[in-house]
């Protein structure tokens, strides 16, 4: 039995993971390149990310995985804007693939 079934909660859908993490990515991107983040934000609103934005998002989520069994002392701070598990990364990559992106 998986943890979601055991606790009575449901595993989030790929869309739900995207809805939770993409705004965090956009906010972080805005601190580095406001113009690119604004373009990606418009793409996100229409759910039509460009290949460049999709690649950036896939790379970002991979770099932000915080919930692993082996990074307790070396991983990102637990108070980061969003917790990102390996399952979240996989779900976001699936979401991108389902929208036609090669990740």
VOBA-1610 file (N, C-alpha, C; in pm, whole numbers, padded with zeros to 5 digits, always signed):
BEGIN
Unk+00085-00118+00000Unk+00000+00000+00000Unk+00090+00124+00000Unk+00056+00223-00081Unk+00139+00344-00081Unk+00095+00438+00030Unk+00180+00536+00061Unk+00151+00627+00171Unk+00024+00707+00149Unk-00003+00747+00024Unk-00124+00825-00003Unk-00248+00746+00032Unk-00251+00618-00005Unk-00367+00536+00026Unk-00378+00511+00176Unk-00264+00496+00240Unk-00261+00467+00382Unk-00310+00587+00465Unk-00276+00707+00426Unk-00315+00825+00502Unk-00451+00880+00463Unk-00507+00827+00356Unk-00636+00875+00312Unk-00626+00994+00218Unk-00506+01046+00197Unk-00490+01156+00103Unk-00464+01098-00035Unk-00473+01182-00135Unk-00449+01135-00270Unk-00316+01187-00320Unk-00256+01112-00408Unk-00134+01159-00473Unk-00176+01268-00571Unk-00104+01378-00572Unk-00143+01485-00665Unk-00124+01444-00810Unk-00211+01494-00895Unk-00198+01469-01038Unk-00080+01550-01091Unk-00036+01514-01211Unk+00072+01589-01274Unk+00033+01736-01290Unk-00092+01761-01324Unk-00141+01899-01338Unk-00134+01974-01205Unk-00173+01907-01097Unk-00167+01970-00965Unk-00023+02004-00926Unk+00069+01915-00957Unk+00210+01942-00929Unk+00256+02063-01010Unk+00220+02068-01136Unk+00257+02182-01220Unk+00196+02311-01164Unk+00071+02306-01124Unk+00004+02425-01069Unk+00073+02475-00943Unk+00131+02385-00865Unk+00200+02423-00741Unk+00341+02474-00768Unk+00413+02412-00861Unk+00555+02444-00878Unk+00585+02550-00982Unk+00507+02560-01088Unk+00538+02657-01193Unk+00540+02801-01138Unk+00446+02841-01053Unk+00454+02978-00999Unk+00582+03003-00918Unk+00632+02901-00849Unk+00758+02915-00774Unk+00873+02934-00872Unk+00873+02855-00979Unk+00976+02868-01083Unk+00971+03007-01145Unk+00852+03054-01178Unk+00839+03186-01241Unk+00888+03297-01149Unk+00858+03286-01020Unk+00903+03387-00924Unk+01056+03387-00914Unk+01114+03270-00911Unk+01260+03262-00905Unk+01321+03314-01035Unk+01263+03278-01147Unk+01313+03323-01277Unk+01306+03476-01287Unk+01202+03535-01230Unk+01185+03681-01237Unk+01298+03754-01166Unk+01355+03692-01065Unk+01467+03754-00994Unk+01593+03754-01079Unk+01601+03661-01174Unk+01721+03648-01257Unk+01706+03713-01395Unk+01588+03705-01453Unk+01564+03761-01587Unk+01415+03793-01598Unk+01381+03914-01561Unk+01240+03954-01555Unk+01170+03939-01689Unk+01237+03973-01798Unk+01176+03964-01929Unk+01144+03820-01967Unk+01239+03731-01946Unk+01217+03590-01978Unk+01107+03532-01890Unk+01106+03571-01763Unk+01003+03521-01671Unk+00865+03571-01713Unk+00858+03695-01758Unk+00729+03748-01804Unk+00679+03673-01927Unk+00769+03647-02022Unk+00730+03569-02141Unk+00684+03428-02100Unk+00760+03364-02012Unk+00723+03230-01966Unk+00591+03233-01891Unk+00567+03340-01816Unk+00440+03354-01745Unk+00322+03361-01839Unk+00338+03434-01949Unk+00231+03441-02050Unk+00211+03304-02116Unk+00322+03237-02143Unk+00312+03101-02200Unk+00239+03008-02103Unk+00271+03019-01975Unk+00209+02934-01873Unk+00059+02960-01866Unk+00020+03085-01872Unk-00123+03118-01866Unk-00200+03049-01978Unk-00139+03035-02093Unk-00207+02968-02205Unk-00172+02819-02211Unk-00095+02772-02115Unk-00050+02632-02110Unk+00021+02592-02238Unk+00098+02684-02294Unk+00170+02660-02418Unk+00315+02707-02401Unk+00390+02637-02318Unk+00529+02676-02295Unk+00611+02654-02421Unk+00701+02747-02448Unk+00795+02728-02558Unk+00893+02617-02521Unk+00965+02569-02621Unk+01065+02464-02592Unk+01170+02514-02494Unk+01212+02639-02510Unk+01312+02696-02419Unk+01258+02703-02276Unk+01136+02750-02259Unk+01077+02758-02125Unk+01058+02619-02065Unk+01014+02524-02146Unk+00995+02388-02097Unk+01127+02328-02051Unk+01232+02351-02127Unk+01365+02301-02090Unk+01412+02367-01961Unk+01391+02498-01948Unk+01430+02569-01826Unk+01354+02515-01705Unk+01224+02493-01723Unk+01142+02439-01614Unk+01188+02300-01574Unk+01214+02214-01672Unk+01261+02078-01643Unk+01394+02082-01568Unk+01484+02167-01612Unk+01614+02179-01543Unk+01595+02234-01402Unk+01510+02334-01389Unk+01486+02395-01258Unk+01432+02293-01158Unk+01329+02217-01198Unk+01269+02122-01103Unk+01370+02013-01065Unk+01453+01973-01160Unk+01555+01873-01128Unk+01654+01929-01025Unk+01693+02053-01042Unk+01788+02115-00950Unk+01727+02144-00813Unk+01595+02151-00805Unk+01530+02190-00680Unk+01477+02073-00598Unk+01506+01951-00637Unk+01458+01837-00558Unk+01513+01852-00416Unk+01421+01857-00321Unk+01461+01876-00181Unk+01427+01758-00092Unk+01336+01674-00134Unk+01294+01562-00050Unk+01354+01432-00101Unk+01476+01404-00060Unk+01538+01275-00092Unk+01582+01212+00038Unk+01611+01085+00035Unk+01651+01014+00155Unk+01796+01035+00192Unk+01871+01106+00111Unk+02014+01115+00137Unk+02070+01256+00136Unk+01986+01357+00145Unk+02041+01493+00143Unk+02008+01572+00270Unk+01980+01505+00378Unk+01939+01573+00498Unk+02038+01680+00541Unk+02167+01650+00539Unk+02264+01748+00585Unk+02319+01836+00473Unk+02294+01803+00348Unk+02352+01880+00238Unk+02249+01941+00144Unk+02124+01909+00163Unk+02021+01954+00070Unk+01980+02097+00093Unk+01891+02146+00009Unk+01838+02282+00023Unk+01768+02300+00158Unk+01763+02422+00202Unk+01701+02453+00331Unk+01555+02411+00330Unk+01506+02354+00442Unk+01366+02312+00447Unk+01267+02427+00436Unk+01312+02551+00456Unk+01222+02664+00445Unk+01222+02726+00305Unk+01269+02650+00206Unk+01267+02696+00068Unk+01121+02723+00028Unk+01098+02802-00077Unk+00961+02840-00114Unk+00870+02722-00146Unk+00926+02610-00186Unk+00844+02491-00214Unk+00930+02367-00192Unk+00869+02268-00134Unk+00935+02138-00122Unk+00916+02068-00256Unk+01021+02008-00307Unk+01015+01938-00434Unk+01069+01798-00413Unk+00983+01700-00428Unk+01024+01561-00412Unk+01065+01503-00548Unk+01128+01388-00543Unk+01161+01317-00666Unk+01032+01288-00743Unk+00926+01252-00672Unk+00796+01227-00737Unk+00743+01354-00803Unk+00761+01471-00740Unk+00719+01597-00801Unk+00795+01621-00932Unk+00927+01599-00928Unk+01009+01617-01048Unk+00959+01526-01159Unk+00936+01401-01126Unk+00888+01305-01226Unk+00751+01348-01281Unk+00663+01393-01194Unk+00529+01437-01236Unk+00539+01558-01328Unk+00625+01653-01295Unk+00639+01772-01379Unk+00700+01736-01514Unk+00796+01646-01514Unk+00852+01600-01641Unk+00745+01530-01725Unk+00660+01448-01660Unk+00549+01382-01733Unk+00453+01486-01788Unk+00422+01588-01708Unk+00331+01694-01751Unk+00387+01763-01875Unk+00517+01794-01872Unk+00580+01858-01987Unk+00573+01766-02109Unk+00603+01639-02091Unk+00598+01543-02202Unk+00457+01532-02258Unk+00357+01532-02170Unk+00217+01523-02215Unk+00176+01646-02295Unk+00249+01756-02276Unk+00221+01878-02351Unk+00318+01894-02470Unk+00379+01784-02509Unk+00458+01783-02632Unk+00604+01820-02618Unk+00654+01827-02497Unk+00795+01867-02477Unk+00884+01746-02455Unk+01001+01749-02514Unk+01098+01641-02500Unk+01188+01674-02382Unk+01160+01612-02269Unk+01240+01637-02148Unk+01317+01514-02107
//
